[in-house]
Every structure is written in C-alpha cells, then in structure tokens.
Amino acid sequence: MRKGKFWSLALLLLLVLSMVLAACGNDDGDKGKEGEDSKGTETETKGSGETLVFGRGGDSTSLDPSRVTEGETFKVTVNLFETLLNFGEQDTTIQPGLAKKWTPSEDGLTYTFELEEGVKFHDGTDFNADAVVKNFERWANGDEEMFPYYASMFGGFKDDESHVIESVTADGDYTVVIKLKRPQAPFLKNIAMDMFAIASPTAFEKGDQEFARNPVGTGPFQFVEWKPNDSITIEKFDGYWQEGLPKLGKVIFLSIPDNSARLNALLKGDIDLADGINPSDGQKIEDSADLQLFERPSMNVGYLGLTVTRPPFDNKLVRQAMNHAIDKQTIIDSFFEGRADIAVNPMPESISGYNDEIEGYEYDPAKAKELLKEAGYEDGFEMELWAMPVPRPYMPDGEKVAEVIQKNLEDIGVKAKIVSHEWATYLDLASKGDADAFMLGWTGDNGDADNFLYVLLDEDNIGSNNYTYFKNDGMHDLLIEAQSEVDEDKRIELYKKAQEIIHDEAPWVPLAHSTPLLGGAKELTGFKPHPTGSDILKNVDFK
C-alpha cells in the first residue's frame, strides 16, 4: 500500500498554490517580525523567513522521538526537540547542547551536566534540571512497547537488573547528576541521540498519545500541523534561545513514496530538497543548472533479516545458504550505481571495531544448495520475502531489490513470495517476529559499534530493535563487557570477536553500505547532511 505513489495534476497545482500563499503569509501573518518583505530584509533572525519544502520517502509514525526507531520521524523531531549533548556538524563527536558543560567522575559512574539557562519550551514551560529529570523518569518507568530505544541503549527499565542508570537527580535549577550502576563507554554518545531529546513535561503529562501528535520541545522550529501520509508542517519558534536562528520561517515535510515522483517534483521546483535520490539519478541532478547534489556521509547498512524463531531459519545451515545464494554485487551494480560497498559485517568499516579479517560469504548457488541438502531441504522450501514499502538511504528501491533476491532464491529451489505492508505496519509486524525474512537496514545513531551490534542483534533487544530474535549467550557476554570497558583497544577486540559469532550464525544477509544522495535547489544554503540521517535545518536558508 504505497500511498501517494501517483501525483495528480490537481495535487501539484494545490501544492504550488499553498507554497505561494505560505510565502505571502510571511508578510503580515505568521511571522510579523519578518517585516513587510521577508526576502532580503534585515530581520531579527537575519534569515529570509522563506518556506522550505522537503520531499521525503515516507510519513513519520509518531512525533514523540522517544517512542520510535525509524528515521522518518527523526527527520522532523530533530528540528522540534534538542538533546543534552549534540553531535558535530557532520560527524559524531560530542558537542554542547542543552547542557553547556559536562563532567564525568574518574570511575565513569557519575556524570554532572550544567544546563543552559533562560531556555523555554514551545509551550512556555521553563527548561531546567527538573524538566530533564522528568524526561528520564518517564523513559525509565516505561516498557519496550512504549520506549524501545531506551531499553536498547540503557539495558532495560527502572526495575530491570540490567538497567544501566541508577539515578537522575537535580542539583539546583540548572545542574543534573546522572549515576550509573556500571560504566558505559558510549554513554555520552547515547544521550546525544535523537530519541533522548528533552520534551516539555507540561506537554507529555497530558498523555503519551496526545503528545505523539502534538510535540513540544525547545528546538528552533515548533509544530504546526500533521496531515497523515501527506505532510508535516513546522514553523520558526520566535522564542528560540540561540540568537539569529532559525533562518527559515517554515518547513513542510512532504511525503512522496515514489522515488521518480519525488525527483520530478524537485526538477519542476515543487519541492526544494529531496532525500532518497536514486543513485542512477545523481548525474541528472549534477547536470542541472538549477539543482545541487548532496552526499550524506555513509554510516549505514542494508540487510535481509532472517527470523531465527521461524522454520526453516531456525537452522544455521539454511541461514548460511541464504548468504551464499544472494548476488550482492548485482544488487549494488543495478541499484546503487557504484555509490555503495558490499556489506560483510553488520556495521560499516568507518565504525571503530570493524573486523576486516572476516571474509564475506561468496555468491555461490552450488554451495547454497549443498548447505540446504545438509540441512534437510534438498528440494527447497516456500517462504515469504518482505520488501520495504518506502525508499531508505540503505535501500533505494526495496521492491526491485526483492525481485533480484527472489530470482536468486529460485535458482537454489527456494520459492519466495514477495510481501509488503504500509511502513508503520511493516515495522510493527517485523518487530513481533511475524516475517520469515525481511528487508531492513540501519543508519547509525552515534558512531559506536555498540549502536549496531548490541542494538540490532543482542538478546536484550529482542522485541525492540532485534527483529531477527537472534540470541547467543557468548556474544551477549562480549557485548556487555565491551559496553563497560573504557579501554578502546580492548573494546575493539571484543567487538571483533562478536562479529565472528554473527558471521558464523548468519542471522542476517548483510547487503550494502551506501552513500545516500539528496538533491536540493541551487539557491539552498547552509544544508549539511548528517551521517545519522537526521538533519538540523536551523542554519538552512535561500540565497
């Protein structure tokens, strides 16, 4: 069910008209401070106050960042909310955020954060230490269904023995002290991640469902409207604490699931920025005098997950056969236009701890047949192959990639029926273990190996981010030890051993590490694609 796949002329005309009206509205409506002519006029924000239309491949599933694991939500919420710490402009180095200073104790168990003063949430609530404490209490008192990522990054919830956080307390109005039960090497990177943004307690205390549709943060933009499967509109927050920002007056996130339709909208000027550009269309954008091509720093993996609790994928030999059966090079040549590398491990080479001594499974249908015979499936079997319904950075066209995989499997006697669902349903059902094999991927959230190996494949995260339901006690012990180890060289060795186990057990068929492409209008300035896939738009403007 790929809604919005076909654009009618009437819809395009309506979009253009709405953009014109929005631009006119900047003169005397929404943004009275902009002056009579927002374009080229010196204003309080020193920006144009114009509207940016951002075309993307799918709708958000929620606007509460703490409740989701998918990037379409974070594209929006990273501009509505802020975290205690930030990442660098185009990397994952730790920078100040809502906390201007932080001090770890020598034993790595206590972190003291000094907060920015004079910051307001969009609803007028004061940002202070009590607000931070209430956010952490909300997450810690939840469950995996409500806050799946909190469980993944902090070992569970308040009453769980594995929960890493011992306490979060306020020491005065603008100091927060976080104590841990054990050292956690990636702790600062974890709290800089999008899903741990600080929300207004006044807003979320009205109810989680209400808050998911009416988000309130401290970010440069505030929420205006959400039209499901169509658009989300945010506008400049006049009370933003960083002077002169944001420069835009409004941003409209427009859902256009079909890549070609999104490209055409960009070429015609109906949208100003588009993600999920097909690698084959990169040259077309580079050749256009009206457009510019952006490359997102690569930090992702696309994969075929095999649910190990569902026969025949409960058999390791069958999983290994699947790895030998799929022609990754053809997939990359056909759909990535050389802008991707074959994936061997569950994380890219750019992540510290990558094991480059592991040799990937070669494309070898004969070997795949041998393994199936050994596993007792000489005549093959029937299965469902779940194809992603939306383009993602690591999977530009899930349906067509699925067709290649289907043909590869047919060559070894496996009959795969391609199945798909609407995006939110796809994620929900896959997380519950309902798929035989599913196409998915991951864009790293903090640049640490823990964010790939532990989050995606450890037993602690079954039911949250570990959709394959894979578990291995030896690997679990390695990953927990790596989390607690502060010596980076020792952490690297532990992660390398974990990858050896993953390679042998084969719960995934790793496919590709891509370099995602975006296209934008030539006059767009200040846009810096971030490797996490979440782009803060406060410095973006039109020249």
N, C-alpha and C positions, 0 to 999 in steps of 0.2 A: 504494500500500500504506500506508494511513493507520492504523497500528495504534493501538489504544486509542480508536477513534472512538466506540464504544458502551460504556457503562458498565453492567455487570450490577448488580443489587441486592446480590448477594453481595460484589462487589468494594467497593462503597460501605460495606457493613457492616464488611468487613475493615479498610478504611482507618480508619473511626471507632474500631474496637476497637484498632488499632495506635496511634492517637493517644492513646487513654486509657491504654494500657499504657506508652507513652513518657512521659506525664506522671507516671504513678505511679513510673516508674523513676527520675525525678529525685530522689525522696525518699531512696532509700538505695542506688541502683545507680550509674549512670554518673557522676553529679555529687555525690559525697559531701560536697563543700564547700558545697553549697547549703543544708544544714540540713534539718530534718525537714519543713518546709513551705516549698517554694520560693516560693510566691506571697505577696508582701507581706512577706517576711522579709528583714532586712538581711543581705547576704552579701558575700563577698569581691569579687564582680563588681558589686555594687549593682544587679543586674538580677533579673528574675523567674526566669530559668532555664527558661522555658517553651519549647515546641516550636512553630516556625513552619512551616506547610505552604504552600509556594509553588507554585501551579499554573502551568505554562508550556506553550507550544505544541509543543515537541519535545524529544527527548533530545539530550544532548551527543554529539559524535562522538569526543572524546578528553578527558582531564582534564590533558593537558600543554598549557598555553596557547600555548607557542611553536610548536606544530605545526598550529594551526588558524586559520581566518579567520572562523568563524561564531559568532554571538552566544550561542547556547545553551550553548556551552562556557564562555564568559567569565562568564555569569551565576553559574556555580558557582565557577570558579577565582579570580575577583577576591576571593572570601572565604577562599580557601585560601592564596593567594600575595600577595606585596607587591612593589612596584616601587621602584627607587631614588628616583624622584620621584612625587608624586601630582598629580592634578588637584583643582581646587576642588570644594566640596561639590555644586554644580550647574552648574559651568562647566568650562572647560579651561585656567584659569590654573594656572601651575606652583607647586606647594607641596612642602614637605619630605615625604619618605617614609622609606625605609630609609637614605637619605642626608639628614643634617640640614642640611648646607651644601654649596654647590657654587660654584666659581669658574671662569669662562671666561677664557682669555687674550685679550689685545687683538686678536690676529689671528683669533680664532674657531677656532683649530685644536687647542687643548688645554683639557680640562675636568678640574678636580680636585674630587673628591667626598669629603667627610668623612662617615663612616658612623656610624650609631647603634651604641653598644656594649652588650654584655650581651643581645643578641638571640639566640634559639635557633630552629632549625628544629624542626618537629614530631617529628622522629626523634632529637632531642638534639644534632645536629650544630651547631657554632658558626657563626653568621653573621658573616663577616668579609670582608676585602678579597680573600683567596684564593678564597672562595666566589663572589664577583662575577666575578672573572677567569675561573674555570672555566665559569661560565654563558656568558659572551661567547665563550670558546673553543669551547664546544660548538656554539653557533649558527654561528659563523664557519666552522667546519670541516664544516658540513652541506651540504645541497643543497636545491633548490627543492621537491622532493617531501617532504622532512622538515620544513623550516622555511620555508614560502612567504612568511611575512610579514617575516622577516629580510631576505630578498632584496628585497622591495618597499621597505622603509624605508631600507636601508643599501647599495643598489646592487649587491647580489650577495654573494659569499662571499670567503673569505680570498685565494684565488688569482686572483680576478677583477680586472681592471684598474679596473673601475668601483666596486669596493668602497670605501666612504667611510672606514671605520675603519682606521687604520694600526696601532694597538696599544692594548691594555688591560692595565695593569700595576698591581701592588700596591706602594704606598709605605708600608711598615709594615703593621700589622694592620688599621687602620681608615681608610686613605686609598687611593682608587683614582684613577688618572690615565688618561684616555682621550684619545688623539691621533687627529686626523682628517687625511686626505690633502688635503681641501679643506673650506672652510666649508660647513656645512649648517644653514641658517636654522632649520628645525624640529627640530633635534637633541634639545633638552631635552624637547620635547613627544613626540618619538618614543619616547624611553626611558621615558616615563611611561605608555606604552600597555600594555594588559593582557597582551599576548603577550610582553613583555620583563620579566615578573616573575622574581624570583630564586628558584631552586629549590635544594633540598638536593643538593649533589654526591654525597653518600653514596647518595642515592636514585637519581638518574639514571644514576650509573655502574654500576648493576646491569643497565642495558639500557633502551633507549628504549621498547620495547613494554611492559615491566613497569611503567615509570614512568607511562606514559599511563593505566594502570588503577589505580595506587597513588601518587597525587601527594603530594609533601611540600614545603610552603612554610613561611613564617613568619607566615602570616595569622591572623586572630582565630579561625578555625574550622579543624578538621582533618578529613580524610577518614575516613569510616566504611564506606560501602557503596555499590555501584552495581549496580542491577538494570536491565539494558538495556531500553530502551523502556518503563520503568516509573518508577523513582525513583533519586535520588542523595541520600544522607544524609551530612550533615556535623555535627560537634558542636563545642562550645566547646573551645578549646585553653587549658588551665589555665595554661600557661606563657607566655601571650601577653605581649609586652613593654609594651603600653600598659595601664596600671593601670585596673581597673574595667570593662574591655571583654573580650569582647562581653557584651551583656546577656542574650541568648537562650542557652538551653542546647543547642538543636539546631535544625537547619533541614533540612526534607525538600523537595527539588525534585521535584515530581510531574509527569510528562509526560501532558498531556491535549490531544492534537492538535486536537480539535474545539472551536471557539470556544464553541458553545452548551453543550456538556457542561461546559466549564471554568467558564462563567458560572453554570450551575446548581449546580455544586459549591460555588462561592462563596456563592451565595444560600442554600444549605442549611447552610452553616457547615462543610462538609467540608474546605475549604481556607481559609487566612487571607489570602492575597494571590494575585492573578491578573494576569498580563500578557496582552497581545494581546486586550484587550477591544474588541469591535466598536464602532465609533463610534455605531452605531444603538442600542447598549445602554448608552451613557453616562448617559442620562437615567434609566434604570431604577435604576442604582446611586446616582445623586444623590438619587433619591426614596426610597431605602431608609433607614430609621432605623438599620439595623444595619451599614451599609456606608459607605465613603467613596471618592470618585473621585480618582485621581491623574493629572495630566498630565505626561508626560515632555517636558522642553524639546526642541524639534524640531531635529535635526541629521542629516537623512537624505534619501535619495532612493530611490524605487522606479522600476524601469525594465524595458523589454523590450530585451534584448541581441540583436544580430544578428551571428552568427559570420561575419566577413568573408572567411574562407577557404573557405566553403561556398557554391556557387552556389545561388540567384541573388544572394546577399547580398554577393558579391564585386563587385557592380555598385553604385556610389554612387547611381545614379538609382533603383534598386529600394529602397535603404535610405531615400532621401528620400520615396519613395512611401509606404512603411510609416509614416513620420512623419505624412504628411497623412491617412492612412487611419483612424487611431485616434482615437476620440472621447474625449479625456481628461476633458472636463467631465462627461460621462455617468458615467464611471467614478468620479469624485470625488463626484458627487451621489448615486450609488447605493450606494457602499460606504464613504465617509468622513464622510458626514453634516456636511459643511462644516468638518471638522477636518483639512483638507489644502489645499495650494495646487497648482495646475498647475505641473509642472516644465518648465522651458525648457532649463536647463543641467544638467550632471551634478552640481552641488552647490547647496545651498540659499543663499538670499540672506544668511543670517546669517554666512556664511563670507567673510572678507576676501578681496577679489579677484574677487568675483562680477561678471559682466558684465551689467549691466541694460540695455545698449543692444541686445542681441540680441533679435530678435522670434521668438517660437516658431513652429513650423510650425502653421498653422491646420488645423482639421479640414475637409478639402476632398476628398471622394471623387473628384470630377471631376478635380481636379489630380493626384491619385494615379494615376488611370487614364492620364492624359496621360504621366506620367513612366514608367509601365510600358510604354506603347506605344513611347516613345522608346528604352527600354532593350531592346526586342525581346520583350516579354512582353505583347503586346496581349490575348492570350487567358488571361492569368493564369498561375498555376503551382500546384503542390501543395507543401506544406511540413509540417513538424512544429512545433507550438507547445508548448513545455514549460511546464507550470503548476506553480507551487510547491506542495509537498505539506503545508507547515506554514504557519500564520499568522506573519507577521513584522510589526514596527512599521510598515514602509513598504508592507505588502501584507496587509491583514486577511483576505482570502479569495481566495487565488490562483486557485482553480478557477473561481470565479464571474467574476472579472475576465477570466480566459482566455476564458470563454464570450462576453463582450462583445467582446473583441478578435477572436475567431473570426468573429462576425457582421459586424463592421466589415470584415474582410478578404474575407468572402464578397461584400460589396457592391461590391468592386472586382475580383472574379473570381479571388481567391486562395482556394484550398481548404486550410484549416489543420486538421490532425488534432491534437487535444489529447493530450499525452503527459505522464505523470508517473512519478516513481520515489520510493522511500524517500529521505529527506532526505540522508543521507550519500552515497548513490549518485548522487543528483541533482547534488550539488555536485562530486563526483569526475568524473562524465562531462562535465558542462558545462565544467569547468576544462580538460578534454582536447580541447575543441572539437568534441564529438560532437553538439551540438544545432544545429538550424537557427536557431531563435530561442528564447530562454529568458527567463522572468520571474525577476528577482532584484532586489536592492537593496543598500543600504549605509547603515549608521549610522556616522557619522564617529567616528574614534578619538581625534583630538587637536585638532579645531577648526581645522586648517590646510588651505588649498586643495591642498597637496601630497598630502594624505591621500585626496583624491577624484580629482584629475586624473591625477597621476603613478601612484598605486597602482592605479587602476582601468582606465586607458586608455593607459599608456605601454608601448612595446615591451619595456622591461626586465622588465615584469611579465607578459608572455605566459606562460601555464602556471601562474601563481600566482593573482593577482587580476584580471588582464586576460583575462576569459573570451571576449571577442569576437575576440581575436587581432588587434585593430586596431593598426596601426603607421603613424607618419607622422614622417619624419625632421625636418621643420621644427618640428613640435610637440615632439618629443623634445628638440631643442636648447633650445627655450624653457623647458621644464620643468626641465632640468638647470641652466640659468642661474638660474632662479627659486630653486632649492634653494640655490644657492651665494651668492645675493645677500642681503646683510644689510639693505639699504635697503628698508623695507617698501613705500614708494611705487613703487619700481622693480619689486619683486616683483608688486605688484598689476597693473601694466601688462602684465607678461609673462604672467600668468595670464589676463588678459582676451583677449590675442591667441590663447592656446592654446584658449580656449573658442570663438573664432570658427572655428578649424580644425575642432574637434569638431562644431560645429553644421553646417558645410558637409559634412563627410564622413559624418555621421549613423550612427555605429556603434551607437548606442542610439536607442530611442524613450523619452526621459525621461517618466515618468508623473506622479509626485506627490511632494511633500514633506509628510509627515504629522505630526500631533501625536499621538503614541502615548498610549493610555489604559491605566491599570491600575486594578484595584479591590481594596480591602482591607477587612478588618474594622474596625468603628468604633473599637475599643479599641486598634488598632495605633498606635504612636507612633514617632517618630524615623526614619521612612522618607522618604528624599529621592531621587526618581528622577533618575538622571544622564543627560545628553544622549547619552553614549556607549552607553547601554543596559546598562551593567554597574553593578549596584547593590551597594555595600558595605553589609552588613547588621549591622555591629558595634554601631551605635547604636540598632538597632530593638528594640522591646520591646512589651509589652502593659500598658496602664494598668489 
